[in-house]
């Protein structure tokens, strides 16, 4: 028998929380529920979860604060954010804090489960990575510690930035298309007119390239992005 995956559900609407919890249990998840941000942090400090479903508009500590604190504590559990707001800037802020995906209320229970399974699958595939480290010129990625350094200087990245950088580094200098990035890092949730990927590429450039003399993160129009100390000429 497969071990049930443990989910922490953080939602202050108790009716919605109960309905979502019941549905997740029906889908064979093991679910704990809390109703405010402070209780979420307390629960996570006492128990390890396979994933966290986190409402944005919470009492005591809001979802952004909780997400940020989770990542600052080096907890890499995938986070699915729930929100009543469909504002692009809110979503970007959530991603910057380390959220893995975002779903807007009202939603279908099936969609929550589908997105939850997607981030769990991505998380599982990353944990099975055989490599322990990747080097690109003087950029070092420690896969066990999830730590990035360049020229031996520690670079602080959000979870989403780290996932994007890792995807590019694992390509070994080959092009990675926007479509590939969308599928693997955002679960295919971005439409073709969305500029979220470009925004995150710029976030990475400011952190891994701007302070240093050699650029590594490069773009080739029509092909995609790649990491290399040398620019592709063909």
C-alpha positions as CSV (number, residue, x, y, z in Angstrom):
1,X,0.0,0.0,0.0
2,X,1.3,3.4,-1.0
3,X,2.0,5.8,1.9
4,X,-0.4,8.7,1.9
5,X,1.1,12.1,1.1
6,X,0.7,14.6,4.0
7,X,-0.9,18.0,3.2
8,X,-1.2,21.0,5.4
9,X,-4.3,23.0,4.5
10,X,-4.3,26.7,5.7
11,X,-7.7,28.3,5.1
12,X,-9.6,30.6,7.5
13,X,-13.0,29.9,5.9
14,X,-14.0,26.9,7.9
15,X,-16.7,25.8,5.5
16,X,-14.4,25.9,2.6
17,X,-11.6,24.3,4.6
18,X,-13.9,21.3,5.6
19,X,-15.1,20.8,2.1
20,X,-11.6,20.9,0.6
21,X,-10.3,18.7,3.3
22,X,-13.0,16.1,2.8
23,X,-12.3,16.1,-1.0
24,X,-8.6,15.7,-0.5
25,X,-9.1,12.8,1.9
26,X,-11.4,11.2,-0.7
27,X,-8.5,11.6,-3.1
28,X,-6.3,9.6,-0.7
29,X,-4.3,12.5,0.9
30,X,-3.6,12.8,4.6
31,X,-4.7,16.3,5.6
32,X,-4.1,18.6,8.6
33,X,-6.0,21.9,8.8
34,X,-5.3,25.2,10.5
35,X,-7.1,28.5,10.2
36,X,-4.5,31.3,10.6
37,X,-0.9,32.0,9.6
38,X,0.6,31.7,13.1
39,X,-0.9,28.2,13.5
40,X,0.5,27.2,10.1
41,X,4.1,28.1,11.1
42,X,3.6,26.2,14.4
43,X,2.3,23.1,12.5
44,X,5.2,23.2,10.0
45,X,7.7,23.5,12.8
46,X,6.4,20.3,14.4
47,X,5.7,18.1,11.3
48,X,7.0,17.6,7.8
49,X,4.5,18.0,5.0
50,X,4.7,16.8,1.4
51,X,2.8,20.0,0.3
52,X,1.1,23.1,1.7
53,X,-2.1,24.6,0.5
54,X,-2.0,28.2,1.7
55,X,-4.7,30.8,1.6
56,X,-3.4,34.4,1.0
57,X,-5.9,36.3,3.1
58,X,-5.2,34.9,6.6
59,X,-5.6,36.3,10.1
60,X,-2.5,37.0,12.3
61,X,0.0,36.3,9.5
62,X,-1.1,36.5,5.8
63,X,-0.1,34.0,3.2
64,X,2.8,36.0,1.8
65,X,4.3,36.3,5.3
66,X,3.8,32.6,6.0
67,X,5.3,31.6,2.6
68,X,8.3,33.8,3.1
69,X,9.0,32.4,6.6
70,X,8.7,28.8,5.3
71,X,11.3,29.5,2.7
72,X,13.6,31.4,5.1
73,X,13.5,28.3,7.3
74,X,14.9,26.3,4.3
75,X,11.6,24.3,4.0
76,X,11.2,23.4,0.3
77,X,7.8,21.8,0.5
78,X,5.8,22.8,-2.5
79,X,3.2,25.5,-1.8
80,X,-0.1,26.0,-3.6
81,X,-1.5,29.4,-2.9
82,X,-5.3,30.1,-2.8
83,X,-6.6,33.7,-3.2
84,X,-9.8,35.6,-4.0
85,X,-7.6,38.1,-5.9
86,X,-6.8,37.7,-9.5
87,X,-4.2,40.5,-9.7
88,X,-1.0,39.8,-11.7
89,X,1.1,41.8,-9.2
90,X,-0.3,39.7,-6.3
91,X,0.7,36.5,-8.1
92,X,4.2,37.8,-8.8
93,X,4.6,38.7,-5.2
94,X,3.5,35.2,-4.2
95,X,6.0,33.6,-6.6
96,X,8.7,35.8,-5.3
97,X,8.0,34.6,-1.8
98,X,8.5,31.1,-2.9
99,X,5.0,29.8,-3.9
100,X,5.0,27.0,-6.5
101,X,1.6,27.6,-8.0
102,X,-1.4,29.9,-7.6
103,X,-5.2,29.2,-7.9
104,X,-7.9,31.9,-7.8
105,X,-11.2,31.5,-5.9
106,X,-13.8,30.3,-6.8
107,X,-12.3,27.1,-8.0
108,X,-13.3,23.5,-8.8
109,X,-12.0,20.9,-6.3
110,X,-10.7,18.8,-9.2
111,X,-8.5,21.7,-10.3
112,X,-7.0,22.1,-6.8
113,X,-6.2,18.3,-6.8
114,X,-4.7,18.5,-10.3
115,X,-2.5,21.4,-9.5
116,X,-1.5,19.8,-6.2
117,X,-0.5,16.6,-7.9
118,X,1.5,18.5,-10.5
119,X,3.6,20.3,-7.9
120,X,4.1,17.1,-5.9
121,X,5.3,15.4,-9.0
122,X,7.7,18.1,-9.8
123,X,9.0,18.1,-6.3
124,X,9.4,14.3,-6.3
125,X,11.3,14.4,-9.6
126,X,13.7,17.0,-8.3
127,X,14.4,15.0,-5.1
128,X,15.5,12.0,-7.3
129,X,18.2,14.1,-9.0
130,X,21.4,12.0,-9.1
131,X,23.8,15.0,-9.4
132,X,24.8,16.6,-6.2
133,X,26.2,19.8,-7.7
134,X,26.3,21.6,-11.0
135,X,29.0,24.1,-12.2
136,X,28.5,26.7,-14.9
137,X,31.8,28.6,-15.2
138,X,32.1,30.1,-11.6
139,X,28.4,29.5,-10.7
140,X,28.0,26.6,-8.3
141,X,24.6,25.0,-7.5
142,X,24.6,22.6,-4.5
143,X,21.6,20.4,-5.1
144,X,21.6,18.9,-1.6
145,X,21.7,22.2,0.2
146,X,19.7,24.0,-2.5
147,X,22.4,26.7,-2.3
148,X,23.7,28.9,-5.1
149,X,27.1,30.6,-5.1
150,X,29.0,32.5,-7.8
151,X,32.7,33.2,-7.3
152,X,32.1,31.7,-3.9
153,X,29.6,34.4,-3.0
154,X,26.3,33.1,-1.7
155,X,23.3,34.2,-3.9
156,X,19.9,34.3,-2.2
157,X,17.1,33.0,-4.5
158,X,13.4,32.4,-4.1
159,X,12.2,28.8,-4.6
160,X,10.8,29.7,-8.0
161,X,14.1,31.4,-9.1
162,X,16.1,28.4,-7.9
163,X,13.8,26.0,-9.8
164,X,14.2,28.1,-13.0
165,X,18.0,28.4,-12.6
166,X,18.3,24.6,-12.0
167,X,16.2,23.9,-15.1
168,X,18.6,26.1,-17.2
169,X,21.7,24.6,-15.6
170,X,20.6,21.0,-16.1
171,X,20.3,21.8,-19.9
172,X,24.2,22.0,-20.0
173,X,24.3,25.0,-22.2
174,X,21.5,23.9,-24.5
175,X,18.5,26.1,-25.2
176,X,15.5,25.9,-23.0
177,X,12.3,27.2,-24.6
178,X,9.6,29.3,-22.9
179,X,7.2,26.4,-23.5
180,X,9.5,24.0,-21.6
181,X,9.9,26.4,-18.7
182,X,6.1,27.0,-18.6
183,X,5.4,23.3,-18.5
184,X,8.0,22.3,-15.9
185,X,8.2,25.4,-13.6
186,X,4.6,26.8,-13.9
187,X,2.8,23.5,-14.7
188,X,1.7,24.9,-18.0
189,X,-0.5,27.5,-16.4
190,X,0.8,30.6,-18.3
191,X,-0.7,31.6,-21.6
192,X,1.4,32.7,-24.6
193,X,0.9,36.4,-23.9
194,X,1.9,36.2,-20.2
195,X,5.3,37.8,-19.4
196,X,5.9,36.0,-16.1
197,X,8.9,34.0,-17.4
198,X,10.6,37.2,-18.8
199,X,10.1,38.8,-15.4
200,X,11.8,35.9,-13.6
201,X,14.6,35.7,-16.1
202,X,15.3,39.4,-15.3
203,X,15.1,38.6,-11.5
204,X,17.8,36.0,-12.1
205,X,20.0,38.2,-14.3
206,X,20.1,40.9,-11.5
207,X,21.2,38.3,-9.0
208,X,23.6,35.9,-10.9
209,X,25.0,38.3,-13.6
210,X,24.8,41.9,-12.7
211,X,27.3,41.9,-9.8
212,X,29.8,39.9,-11.8
213,X,32.0,40.6,-14.9
214,X,30.9,37.7,-17.0
215,X,27.2,37.2,-18.0
216,X,26.0,33.6,-17.9
217,X,22.2,33.8,-18.5
218,X,21.7,34.4,-22.2
219,X,18.8,34.7,-24.6
220,X,18.6,33.6,-28.3
221,X,15.5,35.0,-29.9
222,X,13.4,32.2,-31.4
223,X,15.2,29.5,-29.4
224,X,15.0,30.3,-25.7
225,X,17.3,30.8,-22.8
226,X,20.6,29.1,-21.8
227,X,23.4,29.3,-19.3
228,X,27.0,29.6,-20.6
229,X,30.0,31.8,-20.3
230,X,30.2,31.9,-24.1
231,X,27.5,33.3,-26.4
232,X,26.2,30.9,-29.0
233,X,27.0,32.2,-32.5
234,X,24.9,29.7,-34.5
